[in-house]
């Protein structure tokens, strides 16, 4: 049995929007481009035809990829959970580096949603693994490429 992949409500919505865009606008545009390129004659030396076919292959692959992800997803709506002080999937956590007092804020999300620059980290990342299940006030140790770092959990939001 295939394991379910957790995903936030926002992550599922973004994937569904991308899937809809691929199916309703990109796919028909590529089909039209292939038809137009075929009208130009010899397909062996037709760069437009080959480019359109390559683009079609990419789009069809992405559609299959998204459909697979959605079929194996487990959507978790953190707003439906009772607020608490424990770090769970979907919550936003504020942590303080014990050595440097640097404050960081992250939302723990699914793999496809992760974007460190936007403050979203994958639940599979070392820092998220160390944080999940802990509570406000706990100190966690995270092994990073530059060594071990200690963080104190300052705040947890279920939004």
C-alpha positions as CSV (number, residue, x, y, z in Angstrom):
1,X,0.0,0.0,0.0
2,X,1.3,3.4,-0.9
3,X,1.9,5.9,1.9
4,X,-0.2,9.0,2.0
5,X,1.7,12.3,1.6
6,X,0.5,15.1,4.0
7,X,-0.4,18.3,2.3
8,X,-1.9,21.6,3.6
9,X,-5.2,22.9,2.2
10,X,-3.3,25.7,0.4
11,X,-0.9,23.2,-1.1
12,X,-3.7,21.0,-2.5
13,X,-5.4,24.1,-3.9
14,X,-2.2,25.3,-5.7
15,X,-1.7,21.8,-7.2
16,X,-5.3,21.7,-8.4
17,X,-5.0,25.2,-9.9
18,X,-1.9,24.2,-11.8
19,X,-3.5,21.0,-13.0
20,X,-6.5,22.9,-14.2
21,X,-4.3,25.4,-16.0
22,X,-2.3,22.6,-17.7
23,X,-5.5,20.8,-18.9
24,X,-7.6,23.8,-19.9
25,X,-5.1,26.2,-21.5
26,X,-1.6,24.7,-22.0
27,X,-2.6,21.4,-23.4
28,X,-5.0,22.9,-26.0
29,X,-2.4,25.5,-27.0
30,X,0.2,22.8,-27.6
31,X,-2.2,20.7,-29.6
32,X,-2.9,23.8,-31.8
33,X,0.8,24.5,-32.1
34,X,1.5,20.9,-33.3
35,X,-1.4,21.1,-35.8
36,X,0.0,24.4,-37.2
37,X,3.5,23.0,-37.4
38,X,2.3,19.9,-39.3
39,X,0.8,22.2,-41.9
40,X,4.3,23.4,-42.7
41,X,5.2,20.1,-44.3
42,X,8.3,17.9,-43.7
43,X,8.2,16.9,-40.0
44,X,11.8,15.6,-40.0
45,X,13.3,19.1,-40.4
46,X,10.5,21.1,-38.7
47,X,11.9,22.7,-35.5
48,X,8.5,24.1,-34.5
49,X,6.9,20.7,-34.6
50,X,9.7,19.1,-32.5
51,X,9.6,21.9,-30.0
52,X,5.8,21.6,-29.6
53,X,6.1,17.8,-29.2
54,X,8.8,18.2,-26.6
55,X,6.6,20.8,-24.7
56,X,3.6,18.4,-25.0
57,X,5.7,15.6,-23.5
58,X,6.7,17.9,-20.6
59,X,3.1,19.0,-19.9
60,X,1.6,15.5,-20.1
61,X,4.3,14.3,-17.7
62,X,3.6,17.2,-15.3
63,X,-0.2,16.4,-15.4
64,X,0.5,12.8,-14.5
65,X,2.8,13.8,-11.7
66,X,0.3,16.2,-10.2
67,X,-2.6,13.7,-10.5
68,X,-0.4,11.1,-8.8
69,X,0.5,13.4,-6.0
70,X,-3.2,14.4,-5.5
71,X,-4.3,10.8,-5.5
72,X,-1.8,9.9,-2.7
73,X,-2.3,13.1,-0.7
74,X,-3.7,13.5,2.8
75,X,-5.0,17.0,3.2
76,X,-4.5,18.3,6.7
77,X,-6.5,21.5,7.7
78,X,-4.6,22.9,10.7
79,X,-7.4,25.4,11.3
80,X,-9.8,22.6,12.3
81,X,-7.5,21.4,15.0
82,X,-7.8,22.7,18.6
83,X,-5.0,25.3,19.2
84,X,-2.2,24.0,21.3
85,X,1.5,24.4,22.1
86,X,2.7,21.3,20.4
87,X,4.5,21.5,17.0
88,X,2.5,19.6,14.4
89,X,2.3,19.4,10.6
90,X,0.8,22.6,9.2
91,X,1.6,24.8,12.1
92,X,3.8,27.9,12.1
93,X,6.6,27.8,14.7
94,X,8.9,30.5,15.9
95,X,12.3,29.3,17.1
96,X,15.3,30.9,18.6
97,X,18.9,29.8,17.9
98,X,20.3,29.3,21.4
99,X,23.8,30.3,20.5
100,X,23.1,33.4,18.4
101,X,19.6,34.4,19.6
102,X,18.6,34.6,15.9
103,X,14.8,34.2,15.5
104,X,13.3,32.2,12.7
105,X,9.7,31.5,11.7
106,X,8.7,28.5,9.7
107,X,5.5,26.8,8.6
108,X,5.8,23.0,8.4
109,X,4.3,21.9,5.1
110,X,4.3,19.0,2.6
111,X,7.3,18.3,0.3
112,X,5.8,20.0,-2.8
113,X,4.9,23.2,-0.8
114,X,8.3,23.7,0.7
115,X,10.0,27.1,0.0
116,X,12.6,28.2,2.5
117,X,12.6,31.7,1.2
118,X,8.9,32.0,1.9
119,X,9.3,30.4,5.4
120,X,7.9,27.0,4.5
121,X,9.9,23.9,5.3
122,X,9.1,20.3,4.5
123,X,8.0,18.0,7.2
124,X,10.8,15.7,6.1
125,X,13.6,18.4,6.7
126,X,15.9,17.8,9.6
127,X,14.7,20.9,11.4
128,X,11.0,19.9,11.0
129,X,11.7,16.4,12.1
130,X,13.4,17.7,15.3
131,X,10.5,20.1,16.0
132,X,7.4,17.9,15.4
133,X,6.0,16.7,18.6
134,X,7.8,19.2,20.8
135,X,6.2,22.0,22.8
136,X,6.8,25.7,23.5
137,X,9.8,26.1,25.7
138,X,11.5,22.9,24.6
139,X,15.0,23.0,23.3
140,X,15.8,20.8,20.2
141,X,19.1,19.9,18.6
142,X,19.3,19.9,14.9
143,X,22.1,18.3,13.0
144,X,23.1,20.6,10.0
145,X,25.9,20.4,7.5
146,X,27.8,23.0,9.6
147,X,27.3,21.1,12.8
148,X,24.8,20.7,15.6
149,X,22.5,23.7,16.4
150,X,20.2,24.1,19.3
151,X,16.8,25.9,19.0
152,X,14.3,26.9,21.6
153,X,10.7,26.8,20.6
154,X,9.3,30.2,21.3
155,X,5.8,30.1,19.8
156,X,3.4,27.8,17.9
157,X,0.5,29.0,15.8
158,X,-2.3,26.8,14.4
159,X,-3.4,29.1,11.5
